[in-house]
Amino acid sequence: MNKTTHTLALVSALLAGSAAQAHVVLPAGGANVGSNYDAAFRVGHACKDAKATTAIEVELPKAFQFKEAVARSGWKLATPKAGAQGGVVRWEADSAATALPGTEKTTFVVRGVLPSTAQTLHFPVHQICDVGRADWAQIPTAANANDKLEFPAARLDVLPDNVAAIDVRDAWVRAAVPGQSGTGAFLTVQAPQGAKLVAVKSAAAGVVEIHEMKLENDVMKMRAIPALELPAGEQVKLAPGGLHLMMMDLKQPITAGQTLNFTLTLEDANGKRRERQIEAQVRSGATAGQDGRHGAHQHH
């Protein structure tokens, strides 16, 4: 695994862990250099021992060119001037009645333009509550690289222009018996800004098609589809019995424990195509899909 592969795999793991603990995070999957980007900071709960979030402050990195922030009804909004590099955006509830209850989840959105070079941006977020506060502001360094940060800053991977912005989780392939010409591959994907999955390739198969299962006249039928819509920010699951990738004309034995490489091609709303390389582990039929610990390693 090269350095870039390892970095993106680590980013996916960190984001998955952050989301599970309801940290303030940005959608996983990254965004491309120079693009207009809606940074949607997801707030999952109030501060410890608090009942509501009363204010959110986002520190913008200097490499992020601010355009605007989305106002919220019942909240005051303070922002830098449009075109500013960096600065602070603050939302503050007008009263306890308009504060964000701890039982509700929502997003606070800042719009801007990403830098022209690939890099990782960190956005410290300060969450003020009716009781206490949570400062999601810890940034990875060489000194804490092996630590699990308790209050990590929201992070965004700014990707090269040719790399698809997509988050891939739990990618796996069903093992094939000797002589079998095809098998299925499965994964969960999410495109932060929306896209279409238009092609998949693997050196392990002559052809990889996107397939769907549909019940027609009480008969379950499988058919290839030319593209798979990935709505912005929504997880799309490819799993046995539904949407999946069909590997045909297998070029090698597909046995449990192997790791196979795939190239996903995505098309954005402007028709531009980009690729993302992933790895998927082969699982036996008896245990396939039951072990959620195996994830996708993304690299370019």
Secondary structure, 3 states (H helix, E strand, C coil): CCHHHHHHHHHHHHHHHHHHCCCCECCCCCEECCCEEEEEEEECCCCCCCCEEEEEEEEEEEEEEEEEECCCCCEEEECCCCCCEEEEEEEEECCCCCCEECCCCEEEEEEEECCCCCEEEEECEEEEECCCEEEECECCCCCCCCCCCCCECEEEEEECCCECCCEEEEEEEECCCCCCCEEEEEEEEECCCCEEEEEEECCCEEEEEEEEEEEECCEEEEEECCCEEECCCCCEEECCCCCEEEEEEECCCCCCCCEEEEEEEEECCCCCEEEEEEEEEEECCCCCCCCCCCCCEEEC
